[in-house]
Amino acid sequence: MAKLLCIARWPETHPNPADYPVDLSLIFDPETAPGPDLAAPDWTHCTVEIGLQKSARSKRRSFSTRSGPMLVRDVRRLTVDLKEMVQQKSSGSLTFIPVVPFFELWVHGLTGDQYRVINWMDLADHFNGADDLAYEGVRFLTNRSRLMGFIRSLEADLKTLDKSPS
């Protein structure tokens, strides 16, 4: 599981702030068949989850979750594109939309080592499959080290996906 953690600047008056109030998780399950027409090892099942934790004492809760089939080459493309963007050490941007567009991930380089991350979740299941109608999303800031940790997790997930039986 690849998890991207946010950075937060809490007001001084906030009691017990959570270290990572927002996170984005990509969970791959090569054992779950993505669909009858989608053969392994080219496809995997992916769950995208946005987690929220309002304070250090509160429990993390799921804000939004979407699942769908995802090409393994899309996971590879996301990993390579993120790594290239981070290694350039300049303001850059990345828009990632998998072939089956059940979510979108936008990453924009800001000044220094900060990045703005925007994740859009497709609401097609609420509109009888219309995947170009409505999205819900969350925006948060992260930094280079957390983005590199996310990339390393994606690389580890890719090793697992590449070894999955065909």
C-alpha positions in Angstrom: 0.0 0.0 0.0 1.3 3.4 -1.0 0.4 6.2 1.3 1.0 9.9 0.7 0.9 12.0 3.9 0.2 15.7 4.1 1.9 18.5 6.0 -0.2 20.9 8.1 0.2 24.2 9.8 -2.2 24.1 12.7 -3.3 27.3 14.5 -1.6 27.7 17.9 -5.0 27.5 19.5 -5.7 24.0 18.2 -5.4 21.4 21.0 -3.8 18.1 20.1 -3.3 18.5 16.3 -2.9 15.3 14.3 0.5 14.9 12.7 -1.0 13.8 9.4 -4.6 15.0 9.2 -5.1 14.0 5.5 -3.6 11.1 3.6 -4.0 9.4 0.3 -3.7 5.6 0.0 -3.4 3.5 -3.1 -4.1 -0.2 -2.3 -3.4 -2.8 -5.0 -4.9 -6.3 -4.9 -3.6 -8.5 -7.7 -5.6 -11.4 -6.3 -9.0 -9.6 -7.0 -10.0 -10.0 -10.6 -10.6 -6.6 -12.0 -13.3 -7.9 -14.4 -14.1 -10.8 -16.8 -12.4 -9.1 -19.8 -9.3 -7.9 -17.9 -6.6 -10.6 -17.7 -3.8 -10.6 -15.2 -0.9 -9.7 -15.1 -1.8 -6.6 -17.1 -4.5 -5.5 -14.7 -4.8 -5.1 -11.0 -7.6 -4.0 -8.6 -6.9 -0.7 -7.0 -8.6 1.1 -4.1 -8.0 4.8 -3.6 -8.8 6.1 -0.2 -8.7 9.6 1.4 -8.2 9.4 5.2 -8.9 12.2 7.7 -7.8 12.6 11.3 -8.9 15.8 13.0 -6.8 15.5 16.1 -4.1 13.3 17.6 -6.8 11.7 19.9 -9.4 11.1 17.2 -9.5 8.0 15.1 -8.6 8.1 11.4 -11.7 7.9 9.3 -12.2 7.3 5.6 -13.4 10.4 3.8 -13.8 8.9 0.4 -13.0 5.6 -1.2 -13.2 4.4 -4.8 -12.2 1.1 -6.4 -11.6 0.0 -9.9 -9.5 -1.9 -12.4 -6.1 -0.4 -13.1 -3.4 -1.3 -15.6 -0.1 -2.2 -14.1 1.5 0.0 -16.7 -0.5 2.9 -15.2 1.0 2.3 -11.8 4.5 2.2 -13.4 3.7 5.4 -15.3 2.6 7.2 -12.2 5.7 6.0 -10.3 8.1 7.1 -13.1 6.4 10.5 -13.7 6.4 11.4 -10.0 10.0 10.4 -9.6 11.0 12.5 -12.6 9.0 15.5 -11.3 10.6 15.3 -7.8 14.1 14.8 -9.1 13.9 17.9 -11.3 13.7 20.0 -8.1 11.8 22.7 -9.9 8.2 23.7 -9.9 6.5 21.2 -12.2 3.2 19.6 -12.4 1.7 16.2 -13.0 -1.8 15.1 -13.9 -2.4 11.4 -13.6 -5.5 9.8 -15.0 -5.5 6.0 -15.3 -7.0 4.3 -18.4 -10.1 3.5 -16.4 -10.7 6.9 -14.9 -12.1 6.2 -11.5 -9.8 8.9 -9.9 -7.4 11.6 -10.9 -4.3 12.8 -9.1 -2.8 16.2 -9.7 0.5 17.2 -8.2 1.9 20.7 -8.5 5.3 21.8 -7.4 5.3 25.0 -5.3 8.3 26.9 -3.9 11.0 25.0 -2.0 10.2 21.4 -1.4 6.4 21.7 -1.1 3.8 20.2 -3.4 0.1 20.7 -3.7 -1.8 17.4 -4.2 -5.4 17.3 -5.5 -7.2 14.0 -5.7 -10.5 13.7 -7.5 -12.8 10.7 -7.0 -15.2 9.8 -9.8 -18.9 9.7 -8.7 -20.0 7.5 -11.7 -21.6 5.0 -9.2 -24.0 7.8 -8.2 -25.0 8.7 -11.8 -25.6 5.3 -13.4 -22.1 5.0 -14.7 -21.6 8.5 -16.2 -17.9 9.0 -15.5 -17.7 12.5 -16.8 -20.4 14.1 -14.7 -19.3 14.6 -11.1 -16.2 14.3 -8.9 -15.5 14.9 -5.2 -12.0 15.8 -4.2 -9.5 16.9 -1.6 -6.5 19.2 -1.8 -3.6 19.1 0.6 0.1 20.0 0.8 3.0 17.6 1.1 6.7 17.8 0.8 9.5 16.2 -1.2 10.4 13.6 1.5 6.8 12.4 1.9 6.4 12.3 -1.9 9.6 10.2 -2.1 8.2 7.8 0.5 5.1 7.5 -1.6 7.2 6.7 -4.7 9.2 4.1 -2.8 6.0 2.4 -1.7 4.7 2.5 -5.3 8.0 0.9 -6.4 7.5 -1.9 -3.8 3.9 -2.4 -4.9 5.1 -2.7 -8.5 7.6 -5.5 -7.5 4.7 -7.4 -6.0 2.4 -6.8 -9.0 5.2 -7.9 -11.4 5.5 -11.2 -9.5 1.8 -11.9 -9.4 0.7 -15.0 -11.3 -0.5 -14.7 -14.8 
